[in-house]
């Protein structure tokens, strides 16, 4: 599964990140906070949450709004071992 990481600039395109890469980072650090772009479907993000929960991780998912515009949001996912 491939997801889009949060943009670092408003006009930039989001970079893709795979579940395998996320898993490797978790193996190194044990826990990590990831930020995902609003272009990801909610369904795909929930599938990722379920994937890591089945592997025994604690996963906290939330939507973060950073402006008044309807499209000013991103997703935060905190994964703990």
MOPAC internal coordinates of N, CA, C and O (Angstrom, degrees):
PM7 1SCF
backbone

  N    0.0000 0     0.00 0     0.00 0    0    0    0
  C    1.4549 1     0.00 0     0.00 0    1    0    0
  C    1.5217 1   108.09 1     0.00 0    2    1    0
  O    1.2310 1   121.16 1   -40.19 1    3    2    1
  N    1.3022 1   115.38 1   139.81 1    3    2    1
  C    1.4605 1   121.21 1   179.97 1    5    3    2
  C    1.5254 1   109.02 1  -120.61 1    6    5    3
  O    1.2310 1   120.78 1   -49.48 1    7    6    5
  N    1.3255 1   116.11 1   130.52 1    7    6    5
  C    1.4618 1   122.60 1   179.26 1    9    7    6
  C    1.5234 1   108.90 1  -120.67 1   10    9    7
  O    1.2310 1   120.72 1   -15.02 1   11   10    9
  N    1.3134 1   116.23 1   164.98 1   11   10    9
  C    1.4618 1   121.13 1  -179.87 1   13   11   10
  C    1.5223 1   109.63 1  -104.41 1   14   13   11
  O    1.2310 1   121.25 1   -57.69 1   15   14   13
  N    1.3297 1   115.22 1   122.31 1   15   14   13
  C    1.4638 1   120.54 1   177.22 1   17   15   14
  C    1.5278 1   108.92 1   -71.22 1   18   17   15
  O    1.2310 1   120.63 1   -23.35 1   19   18   17
  N    1.3184 1   116.40 1   156.65 1   19   18   17
  C    1.4645 1   121.15 1  -178.60 1   21   19   18
  C    1.5316 1   110.44 1   -61.57 1   22   21   19
  O    1.2310 1   121.15 1   -33.00 1   23   22   21
  N    1.3004 1   115.40 1   147.00 1   23   22   21
  C    1.4637 1   121.71 1   178.25 1   25   23   22
  C    1.5236 1   109.59 1   -72.08 1   26   25   23
  O    1.2310 1   121.16 1   -30.77 1   27   26   25
  N    1.3131 1   115.39 1   149.23 1   27   26   25
  C    1.4581 1   119.35 1   175.28 1   29   27   26
  C    1.5260 1   110.81 1   -97.00 1   30   29   27
  O    1.2310 1   120.48 1   163.81 1   31   30   29
  N    1.3398 1   116.69 1   -16.19 1   31   30   29
  C    1.4567 1   122.78 1   175.46 1   33   31   30
  C    1.5285 1   108.19 1  -136.82 1   34   33   31
  O    1.2310 1   120.50 1   -32.08 1   35   34   33
  N    1.3211 1   116.65 1   147.92 1   35   34   33
  C    1.4664 1   120.45 1  -175.20 1   37   35   34
  C    1.5182 1   113.67 1   -58.20 1   38   37   35
  O    1.2310 1   119.74 1   140.53 1   39   38   37
  N    1.3304 1   118.09 1   -39.47 1   39   38   37
  C    1.4641 1   120.49 1  -176.03 1   41   39   38
  C    1.5198 1   113.16 1   -92.60 1   42   41   39
  O    1.2310 1   119.82 1   177.64 1   43   42   41
  N    1.3149 1   117.96 1    -2.36 1   43   42   41
  C    1.4682 1   121.81 1   179.32 1   45   43   42
  C    1.5254 1   110.24 1   -76.81 1   46   45   43
  O    1.2310 1   120.99 1   -23.01 1   47   46   45
  N    1.3132 1   115.72 1   156.99 1   47   46   45
  C    1.4616 1   120.30 1   175.23 1   49   47   46
  C    1.5259 1   108.42 1   -88.36 1   50   49   47
  O    1.2310 1   119.99 1   -36.84 1   51   50   49
  N    1.3349 1   117.63 1   143.16 1   51   50   49
  C    1.4683 1   119.50 1   178.98 1   53   51   50
  C    1.5290 1   111.25 1   -69.76 1   54   53   51
  O    1.2310 1   120.93 1   -34.76 1   55   54   53
  N    1.3351 1   115.82 1   145.24 1   55   54   53
  C    1.4641 1   121.15 1   179.09 1   57   55   54
  C    1.5249 1   108.95 1   -90.98 1   58   57   55
  O    1.2310 1   121.17 1   -33.12 1   59   58   57
  N    1.3073 1   115.37 1   146.88 1   59   58   57
  C    1.4726 1   121.02 1  -179.14 1   61   59   58
  C    1.5250 1   110.48 1   -84.08 1   62   61   59
  O    1.2310 1   121.05 1   -34.25 1   63   62   61
  N    1.3253 1   115.59 1   145.75 1   63   62   61
  C    1.4622 1   122.70 1   175.85 1   65   63   62
  C    1.5253 1   107.20 1  -139.17 1   66   65   63
  O    1.2310 1   120.78 1   -40.96 1   67   66   65
  N    1.3295 1   116.11 1   139.04 1   67   66   65
  C    1.4600 1   120.27 1  -178.40 1   69   67   66
  C    1.5266 1   110.58 1   -97.93 1   70   69   67
  O    1.2310 1   120.83 1   -19.32 1   71   70   69
  N    1.3049 1   116.01 1   160.68 1   71   70   69
  C    1.4648 1   121.35 1   176.85 1   73   71   70
  C    1.5334 1   109.84 1   -62.95 1   74   73   71
  O    1.2310 1   120.26 1   145.27 1   75   74   73
  N    1.3230 1   117.11 1   -34.73 1   75   74   73
  C    1.4626 1   120.95 1   179.34 1   77   75   74
  C    1.5278 1   110.48 1   -62.33 1   78   77   75
  O    1.2310 1   120.23 1   138.78 1   79   78   77
  N    1.3263 1   117.17 1   -41.22 1   79   78   77
  C    1.4635 1   120.78 1   179.15 1   81   79   78
  C    1.5377 1   110.56 1   -67.14 1   82   81   79
  O    1.2310 1   120.54 1   140.33 1   83   82   81
  N    1.3184 1   116.57 1   -39.67 1   83   82   81
  C    1.4650 1   120.78 1   177.26 1   85   83   82
  C    1.5249 1   109.34 1   -61.83 1   86   85   83
  O    1.2310 1   120.73 1   136.97 1   87   86   85
  N    1.3280 1   116.21 1   -43.03 1   87   86   85
  C    1.4589 1   121.31 1  -179.00 1   89   87   86
  C    1.5323 1   111.29 1   -63.41 1   90   89   87
  O    1.2310 1   120.05 1   139.95 1   91   90   89
  N    1.3301 1   117.51 1   -40.05 1   91   90   89
  C    1.4634 1   121.32 1   178.13 1   93   91   90
  C    1.5249 1   111.34 1   -63.65 1   94   93   91
  O    1.2310 1   120.56 1   139.34 1   95   94   93
  N    1.3294 1   116.53 1   -40.66 1   95   94   93
  C    1.4608 1   120.29 1   178.69 1   97   95   94
  C    1.5289 1   110.70 1   -65.81 1   98   97   95
  O    1.2310 1   120.26 1   143.58 1   99   98   97
  N    1.3272 1   117.11 1   -36.42 1   99   98   97
  C    1.4615 1   120.52 1   178.01 1  101   99   98
  C    1.5252 1   111.39 1   -68.07 1  102  101   99
  O    1.2310 1   120.18 1   143.63 1  103  102  101
  N    1.3227 1   117.25 1   -36.37 1  103  102  101
  C    1.4608 1   120.73 1   177.93 1  105  103  102
  C    1.5283 1   110.48 1   -63.25 1  106  105  103
  O    1.2310 1   120.20 1   142.81 1  107  106  105
  N    1.3321 1   117.23 1   -37.19 1  107  106  105
  C    1.4674 1   121.73 1   179.24 1  109  107  106
  C    1.5255 1   111.78 1   -70.73 1  110  109  107
  O    1.2310 1   120.70 1   131.70 1  111  110  109
  N    1.3230 1   116.27 1   -48.30 1  111  110  109
  C    1.4588 1   121.22 1  -169.33 1  113  111  110
  C    1.5284 1   114.96 1  -102.89 1  114  113  111
  O    1.2310 1   119.69 1   159.78 1  115  114  113
  N    1.3077 1   118.19 1   -20.22 1  115  114  113
  C    1.4640 1   120.85 1   179.68 1  117  115  114
  C    1.5157 1   113.84 1    87.61 1  118  117  115
  O    1.2310 1   120.52 1   143.95 1  119  118  117
  N    1.3173 1   116.62 1   -36.05 1  119  118  117
  C    1.4638 1   121.09 1   175.87 1  121  119  118
  C    1.5121 1   108.42 1  -151.21 1  122  121  119
  O    1.2310 1   120.81 1   -24.78 1  123  122  121
  N    1.3078 1   116.05 1   155.22 1  123  122  121
  C    1.4632 1   119.15 1  -178.88 1  125  123  122
  C    1.5221 1   108.92 1  -164.97 1  126  125  123
  O    1.2310 1   121.43 1   -27.80 1  127  126  125
  N    1.3263 1   114.88 1   152.20 1  127  126  125
  C    1.4595 1   121.52 1   174.15 1  129  127  126
  C    1.5259 1   107.40 1  -107.22 1  130  129  127
  O    1.2310 1   121.10 1   -51.14 1  131  130  129
  N    1.3118 1   115.51 1   128.86 1  131  130  129
  C    1.4636 1   122.22 1   179.16 1  133  131  130
  C    1.5204 1   108.75 1  -116.73 1  134  133  131
  O    1.2310 1   120.91 1   -35.42 1  135  134  133
  N    1.3207 1   115.87 1   144.58 1  135  134  133
  C    1.4601 1   121.84 1   177.02 1  137  135  134
  C    1.5209 1   108.15 1  -117.99 1  138  137  135
  O    1.2310 1   121.21 1   -49.95 1  139  138  137
  N    1.3326 1   115.30 1   130.05 1  139  138  137
  C    1.4545 1   121.28 1  -177.04 1  141  139  138
  C    1.5208 1   111.15 1  -119.03 1  142  141  139
  O    1.2310 1   121.14 1   -30.70 1  143  142  141
  N    1.3187 1   115.42 1   149.30 1  143  142  141
  C    1.4540 1   123.10 1  -176.38 1  145  143  142
  C    1.5277 1   112.04 1   -73.36 1  146  145  143
  O    1.2310 1   121.32 1   -23.63 1  147  146  145
  N    1.3017 1   115.09 1   156.37 1  147  146  145
  C    1.4675 1   120.96 1   179.95 1  149  147  146
  C    1.5257 1   112.41 1   -68.25 1  150  149  147
  O    1.2310 1   119.77 1   164.89 1  151  150  149
  N    1.3458 1   118.04 1   -15.11 1  151  150  149
  C    1.4630 1   121.37 1   179.22 1  153  151  150
  C    1.5308 1   112.90 1   -72.26 1  154  153  151
  O    1.2310 1   119.95 1   166.30 1  155  154  153
  N    1.3275 1   117.71 1   -13.70 1  155  154  153
  C    1.4670 1   120.83 1   176.58 1  157  155  154
  C    1.5211 1   109.04 1   -71.30 1  158  157  155
  O    1.2310 1   121.09 1   -34.97 1  159  158  157
  N    1.3128 1   115.52 1   145.03 1  159  158  157
  C    1.4608 1   117.85 1   176.19 1  161  159  158
  C    1.5264 1   108.62 1   -79.41 1  162  161  159
  O    1.2310 1   121.14 1   -33.61 1  163  162  161
  N    1.3089 1   115.42 1   146.39 1  163  162  161
  C    1.4620 1   120.99 1   179.30 1  165  163  162
  C    1.5337 1   109.58 1   -60.37 1  166  165  163
  O    1.2310 1   120.57 1   143.33 1  167  166  165
  N    1.3078 1   116.51 1   -36.67 1  167  166  165
  C    1.4605 1   122.39 1   179.70 1  169  167  166
  C    1.5336 1   110.83 1   -60.97 1  170  169  167
  O    1.2310 1   119.81 1   135.07 1  171  170  169
  N    1.3396 1   117.96 1   -44.93 1  171  170  169
  C    1.4614 1   121.53 1   179.41 1  173  171  170
  C    1.5300 1   111.28 1   -63.62 1  174  173  171
  O    1.2310 1   120.83 1   139.72 1  175  174  173
  N    1.3191 1   116.01 1   -40.28 1  175  174  173
  C    1.4605 1   119.28 1   178.82 1  177  175  174
  C    1.5232 1   111.55 1   -66.41 1  178  177  175
  O    1.2310 1   120.23 1   141.84 1  179  178  177
  N    1.3186 1   117.17 1   -38.16 1  179  178  177
  C    1.4636 1   120.37 1   177.56 1  181  179  178
  C    1.5311 1   110.84 1   -67.33 1  182  181  179
  O    1.2310 1   120.01 1   145.35 1  183  182  181
  N    1.3279 1   117.58 1   -34.65 1  183  182  181
  C    1.4619 1   121.14 1   175.98 1  185  183  182
  C    1.5237 1   110.12 1   -64.36 1  186  185  183
  O    1.2310 1   120.24 1   141.06 1  187  186  185
  N    1.3450 1   117.14 1   -38.94 1  187  186  185
  C    1.4538 1   121.19 1   177.28 1  189  187  186
  C    1.5312 1   110.26 1   -64.96 1  190  189  187
  O    1.2310 1   120.14 1   136.06 1  191  190  189
  N    1.3244 1   117.33 1   -43.94 1  191  190  189
  C    1.4628 1   121.85 1   178.72 1  193  191  190
  C    1.5318 1   109.63 1   -58.94 1  194  193  191
  O    1.2310 1   120.19 1   132.65 1  195  194  193
  N    1.3225 1   117.24 1   -47.35 1  195  194  193
  C    1.4686 1   121.57 1   179.35 1  197  195  194
  C    1.5281 1   111.39 1   -62.49 1  198  197  195
  O    1.2310 1   120.13 1   140.70 1  199  198  197
  N    1.3238 1   117.35 1   -39.30 1  199  198  197
  C    1.4571 1   122.55 1   179.40 1  201  199  198
  C    1.5287 1   110.45 1   -57.95 1  202  201  199
  O    1.2310 1   120.40 1   131.19 1  203  202  201
  N    1.3349 1   116.85 1   -48.81 1  203  202  201
  C    1.4605 1   120.15 1  -177.94 1  205  203  202
  C    1.5322 1   112.06 1   -74.06 1  206  205  203
  O    1.2310 1   119.93 1   148.36 1  207  206  205
  N    1.3233 1   117.74 1   -31.64 1  207  206  205
  C    1.4677 1   119.75 1   175.70 1  209  207  206
  C    1.5255 1   110.87 1   -65.11 1  210  209  207
  O    1.2310 1   119.99 1   141.05 1  211  210  209
  N    1.3362 1   117.63 1   -38.95 1  211  210  209
  C    1.4677 1   121.56 1   177.55 1  213  211  210
  C    1.5186 1   111.39 1   -65.05 1  214  213  211
  O    1.2310 1   120.46 1   152.44 1  215  214  213
  N    1.3399 1   116.72 1   -27.56 1  215  214  213
  C    1.4671 1   121.31 1   178.16 1  217  215  214
  C    1.5247 1   112.09 1   -83.46 1  218  217  215
  O    1.2310 1   120.34 1  -179.89 1  219  218  217
  N    1.3382 1   116.96 1     0.11 1  219  218  217
  C    1.4533 1   120.51 1   176.18 1  221  219  218
  C    1.5225 1   115.50 1    95.35 1  222  221  219
  O    1.2310 1   120.06 1  -170.46 1  223  222  221
  N    1.3080 1   117.49 1     9.54 1  223  222  221
  C    1.4678 1   121.27 1   178.35 1  225  223  222
  C    1.5276 1   110.14 1   -87.33 1  226  225  223
  O    1.2310 1   120.80 1   -26.90 1  227  226  225
  N    1.3155 1   116.07 1   153.10 1  227  226  225
  C    1.4536 1   121.42 1   169.33 1  229  227  226
  C    1.5232 1   107.47 1   -91.47 1  230  229  227
  O    1.2310 1   120.09 1   -51.27 1  231  230  229
  N    1.3256 1   117.43 1   128.73 1  231  230  229
  C    1.4595 1   120.85 1  -175.26 1  233  231  230
  C    1.5242 1   109.94 1  -126.27 1  234  233  231
  O    1.2310 1   121.04 1   -52.70 1  235  234  233
  N    1.3197 1   115.62 1   127.30 1  235  234  233
  C    1.4654 1   121.92 1   176.70 1  237  235  234
  C    1.5163 1   107.93 1  -116.44 1  238  237  235
  O    1.2310 1   120.64 1   -55.45 1  239  238  237
  N    1.3218 1   116.39 1   124.55 1  239  238  237
  C    1.4594 1   123.33 1  -174.30 1  241  239  238
  C    1.5216 1   109.03 1  -122.60 1  242  241  239
  O    1.2310 1   120.52 1   -46.71 1  243  242  241
  N    1.3384 1   116.61 1   133.29 1  243  242  241
  C    1.4631 1   119.00 1   174.57 1  245  243  242
  C    1.5245 1   110.54 1  -153.78 1  246  245  243
  O    1.2310 1   121.64 1   -20.92 1  247  246  245
  N    1.3076 1   114.47 1   159.08 1  247  246  245
  C    1.4557 1   122.93 1   177.35 1  249  247  246
  C    1.5309 1   107.33 1   -97.95 1  250  249  247
  O    1.2310 1   120.44 1   -47.47 1  251  250  249
  N    1.3277 1   116.76 1   132.53 1  251  250  249
  C    1.4605 1   121.39 1  -179.76 1  253  251  250
  C    1.5227 1   108.98 1  -114.19 1  254  253  251
  O    1.2310 1   120.71 1   -56.36 1  255  254  253
  N    1.3027 1   116.25 1   123.64 1  255  254  253
  C    1.4704 1   122.04 1   175.86 1  257  255  254
  C    1.5206 1   107.75 1   -98.86 1  258  257  255
  O    1.2310 1   120.67 1   -47.88 1  259  258  257
  N    1.3400 1   116.32 1   132.12 1  259  258  257
  C    1.4567 1   119.94 1  -177.15 1  261  259  258
  C    1.5236 1   113.34 1  -123.26 1  262  261  259
  O    1.2310 1   120.12 1  -170.04 1  263  262  261
  N    1.3084 1   117.37 1     9.96 1  263  262  261
  C    1.4574 1   121.30 1   178.47 1  265  263  262
  C    1.5118 1   110.89 1  -160.32 1  266  265  263
  O    1.2310 1   121.08 1    -0.28 1  267  266  265
  N    1.3192 1   115.54 1   179.72 1  267  266  265
  C    1.4580 1   120.67 1  -178.80 1  269  267  266
  C    1.5244 1   112.74 1   -84.91 1  270  269  267
  O    1.2310 1   120.50 1   159.40 1  271  270  269
  N    1.3131 1   116.64 1   -20.60 1  271  270  269
  C    1.4562 1   120.90 1  -179.56 1  273  271  270
  C    1.5276 1   109.56 1   -68.85 1  274  273  271
  O    1.2310 1   120.75 1   -32.73 1  275  274  273
  N    1.3033 1   116.17 1   147.27 1  275  274  273
  C    1.4615 1   122.44 1  -179.70 1  277  275  274
  C    1.5278 1   112.45 1   -60.07 1  278  277  275
  O    1.2310 1   120.13 1   150.37 1  279  278  277
  N    1.3389 1   117.35 1   -29.63 1  279  278  277
  C    1.4627 1   121.77 1  -177.75 1  281  279  278
  C    1.5238 1   113.74 1   -95.58 1  282  281  279
  O    1.2310 1   119.51 1  -170.07 1  283  282  281
  N    1.3068 1   118.54 1     9.93 1  283  282  281
  C    1.4586 1   121.77 1  -179.60 1  285  283  282
  C    1.5266 1   109.95 1   -92.44 1  286  285  283
  O    1.2310 1   120.96 1  -104.61 1  287  286  285
  N    1.3208 1   115.76 1    75.39 1  287  286  285
  C    1.4566 1   120.42 1   178.22 1  289  287  286
  C    1.5222 1   109.75 1  -152.61 1  290  289  287
  O    1.2310 1   121.25 1   -18.24 1  291  290  289
  N    1.3164 1   115.21 1   161.76 1  291  290  289
  C    1.4543 1   123.01 1   173.24 1  293  291  290
  C    1.5169 1   107.61 1  -147.97 1  294  293  291
  O    1.2310 1   120.69 1    -7.38 1  295  294  293
  N    1.3076 1   116.29 1   172.62 1  295  294  293
  C    1.4537 1   121.19 1  -178.51 1  297  295  294
  C    1.5260 1   109.92 1  -109.54 1  298  297  295
  O    1.2310 1   120.72 1   -42.77 1  299  298  297
  N    1.3170 1   116.22 1   137.23 1  299  298  297
  C    1.4596 1   121.73 1   175.91 1  301  299  298
  C    1.5244 1   108.00 1  -113.31 1  302  301  299
  O    1.2310 1   120.99 1   -48.32 1  303  302  301
  N    1.3254 1   115.72 1   131.68 1  303  302  301
  C    1.4573 1   121.23 1   177.95 1  305  303  302
  C    1.5273 1   107.86 1  -129.05 1  306  305  303
  O    1.2310 1   120.68 1   -62.01 1  307  306  305
  N    1.3299 1   116.30 1   117.99 1  307  306  305
  C    1.4608 1   122.04 1   178.50 1  309  307  306
  C    1.5202 1   106.75 1  -106.48 1  310  309  307
  O    1.2310 1   121.10 1   -60.27 1  311  310  309
  N    1.3407 1   115.50 1   119.73 1  311  310  309
  C    1.4604 1   120.74 1  -177.59 1  313  311  310
  C    1.5201 1   108.77 1  -113.90 1  314  313  311
  O    1.2310 1   120.82 1   -54.17 1  315  314  313
  N    1.3256 1   116.04 1   125.83 1  315  314  313
  C    1.4641 1   123.28 1  -178.46 1  317  315  314
  C    1.5123 1   110.69 1  -119.15 1  318  317  315
  O    1.2310 1   121.01 1   -36.04 1  319  318  317
  N    1.3307 1   115.67 1   143.96 1  319  318  317
  C    1.4724 1   118.20 1   178.18 1  321  319  318
  C    1.5151 1   110.47 1   -86.74 1  322  321  319
  O    1.2310 1   120.10 1   180.00 1  323  322  321

